[in-house]
Amino acid sequence: MSDAEPVVAFWQRLGLPGLYDVHVHFLPPRLEAKVWEQFDVAGPKIGREWPIRYRGTAEERLTQLRSFGVRAFPTLPYAHRPGVAPWLNAWSREFAEAVPEALWSATFYPEPEAAAYVGELVVEGVRLFKVHTQVGEFHLDDPLLRDVWGLLEDSGTPALVHAGSGPVGNDFTGPASMARLLAEHPRLRIVVAHLGAPETDGFARLAASYDHVHLDTSMAVSRFFAGDGADARELAPLLRDLAPRVLFGSDFPTLPFAYGEQLDALAELGLGNDWLRDVCWHNAVRLLGEPAVV
């Protein structure tokens, strides 16, 4: 059986037109190769053996996603140092213009120019930003980002944020800086990557307190991360209570297991088909808009 068959059977059984995957990465080829190298050698930001299952060219990976029935996905670039974001943003824009399923995604970094380029992107219609505090090594409430967050709060443009300490934490991960940020900008539309694992409880409390904080499920419900945070079954009450703001994400292509395993794990939570339909489609549509391809 191919990896695609159980995935397609999953969403067809739910009566969905496909999947809306909010956590997918496409990066410029040379940068992507460097990122994959960190996984291959279990680098210091990875911390474990992590065989990437879905290698290949961008076109091969697009074909794979389409075979799964993924109708919309972001590219999620993330800047790791000053001066990189504009280049990544230009590449991601070109990618989205060429790929109908791709949501126009962008990134930013704490630097004096950030408010200017973020403001331009917001006016031009960017759909989603991505930031990664572990890789970028910055706090979300860095003073250089104050105006950036104000722009995003006023425009309602979402930001998907990797701030949890998985797979390897550092001084910049954990919910503390997000809590400070939301206290100052309570209307921000934040998507917490990987359910904030392993600090899922802390990020969930933020989601319970702020109506526009969402959680994406990528990797956090997988058996691969068992023991790193709450057992997936222990997350069920939380994910039930926050149902309108839980989004399916996969972390494709850097998965060490078959794409469909995370869908099976979500179903095994026992929260019902209506919950699965919302998580795998409707919640993302409400936050990010209808897919261009259905």
C-alpha positions, -999 to 999 in steps of 0.1 A, spaced: 0 0 0 13 35 -9 16 62 18 -12 80 -1 -39 54 1 -47 55 38 -45 93 38 -71 96 10 -93 70 27 -92 91 59 -105 123 45 -130 106 21 -144 87 51 -151 121 67 -167 135 36 -140 162 33 -127 176 -1 -92 169 11 -68 181 38 -58 216 49 -22 211 63 -10 242 81 25 230 88 45 223 56 79 235 47 93 245 13 126 264 13 151 276 -13 170 244 -23 204 253 -9 190 263 24 167 233 25 197 210 20 214 227 50 184 222 71 181 185 61 218 181 70 210 190 106 184 162 107 208 138 90 235 143 116 211 147 145 225 182 150 223 202 182 189 217 174 175 182 165 190 161 192 180 126 180 181 103 150 156 117 125 154 100 91 136 122 67 110 102 48 99 126 21 131 137 4 131 148 -32 129 178 -54 102 204 -48 82 190 -77 84 155 -63 73 167 -29 44 187 -45 33 155 -63 34 136 -30 12 162 -12 -12 162 -41 -14 124 -40 -24 128 -3 -52 152 -12 -36 182 5 -55 212 -10 -38 240 8 -5 244 27 20 272 36 57 272 29 67 284 63 101 301 58 119 311 90 148 335 94 178 323 115 198 356 115 195 392 104 192 401 67 178 367 56 141 374 58 137 395 27 154 369 5 133 341 20 102 361 15 109 368 -21 115 331 -28 83 321 -9 63 346 -28 75 333 -62 68 297 -50 32 306 -40 26 324 -73 36 292 -92 18 267 -70 -20 271 -66 -22 251 -33 6 271 -16 -4 299 8 18 329 5 40 327 36 67 350 49 90 354 79 107 382 100 136 385 124 143 411 152 161 437 131 155 474 125 141 469 91 115 443 102 85 466 106 90 481 71 92 449 52 64 432 73 42 463 67 47 460 29 39 423 29 7 428 49 -5 455 25 2 433 -4 -18 404 11 6 378 26 -14 351 42 8 338 71 41 345 88 64 320 104 89 326 132 111 300 150 125 311 184 146 280 189 165 284 156 165 322 155 174 325 192 152 354 201 124 362 224 90 370 209 88 403 228 122 415 215 119 453 214 128 452 177 96 433 170 72 456 189 60 475 158 58 442 138 34 427 163 14 458 163 10 456 126 0 420 127 -25 426 155 -42 454 136 -43 436 103 -53 402 117 -26 385 98 -17 352 115 18 341 126 27 305 131 52 304 159 76 276 170 83 285 206 80 252 224 112 235 235 108 205 212 129 188 200 157 207 219 150 237 241 172 267 247 170 300 266 145 314 240 119 286 240 89 280 263 56 300 268 70 329 289 78 353 260 46 345 243 27 352 275 44 386 277 37 393 240 0 385 243 -4 406 274 7 436 253 -10 424 220 -41 404 231 -57 403 196 -28 387 179 -37 356 157 -10 332 168 -7 295 158 14 276 182 34 250 163 35 214 175 10 221 203 39 239 220 54 205 230 67 197 254 52 227 272 18 219 259 0 228 291 15 263 293 7 271 257 -28 256 261 -34 280 290 -26 309 267 -50 296 241 -77 293 268 -70 329 278 -67 345 244 -95 339 218 -72 342 188 -45 317 198 -46 285 179 -26 252 182 -13 231 153 -9 194 159 23 187 139 44 159 154 30 165 189 5 136 187 30 112 171 45 81 187 79 95 176 76 121 203 62 98 230 77 108 263 87 143 253 54 158 265 20 147 274 8 114 261 -15 120 231 -44 105 251 -39 129 279 -42 158 254 -78 147 244 -97 169 270 -76 199 260 -80 194 223 -117 189 228 -121 221 248 -102 241 222 -118 224 193 -124 255 171 -88 265 173 -70 232 168 -54 229 133 -40 198 115 -3 202 107 21 175 95 56 190 94 60 176 59 86 168 44 108 163 75 87 134 88 105 102 101 73 82 96 44 79 71 22 110 67 -10 92 76 3 81 111 -6 115 126 -41 113 111 -45 79 127 -33 93 160 -58 122 159 -86 97 152 -75 75 181 -81 104 205 -118 95 202 -131 130 198 -154 122 170 -158 128 133 -171 164 136 -140 173 156 -118 157 130 -135 176 102 -130 209 120 -93 201 127 -85 188 93 -104 214 73 -129 239 87 -108 255 114 -80 263 89 -105 277 64 -118 301 90 -84 313 99 -66 313 66 -93 313 39 -106 289 14 -81 269 -7 -76 279 -43 -77 242 -53 -105 219 -41 
